[in-house]
Amino acid sequence: MGTEPWYGVRLVYRLTGFPAQAYEERIVIVKAASFDEAIAKVERYSKDYEDETKVYTGYAMAFHILDENGSSLGEGVEVFSLMRDSDLDPDEYLDRFHDTGRERAKHTGECS
């Protein structure tokens, strides 16, 4: 298991018990031999996370963590990335996909 690469796996949960319907996205890191194994591992861990207020939607996306320096996980190592084609300008893109005003997360709200 020591030589297996790291993967970041993004899971989406439907939250219940809130005044409005809400969703949570989590990214969990695991060591695995493949994308499929990484997703299967995280889905098993997901069973412990789920409860009456968090229900796994069945959506999972894996990212192979590539550490360009060959060292172990640490500060500055990218653990997840998603690329999406879009003709939207940056403000419209962020408003559509990331900064709708309904998120429950800390963010700067600024493009970097």
Secondary structure, 3 states (H helix, E strand, C coil): CCCCCEEEEEEEEEECCCCCCEEEEEEEEEECCCHHHHHHHHHHHHHHHCECCEEEEEEEEEEECCCCCCCCCCCCCCCCCCCCCCCCCHHHHHHHHCCCCCCCCCCCCCCC
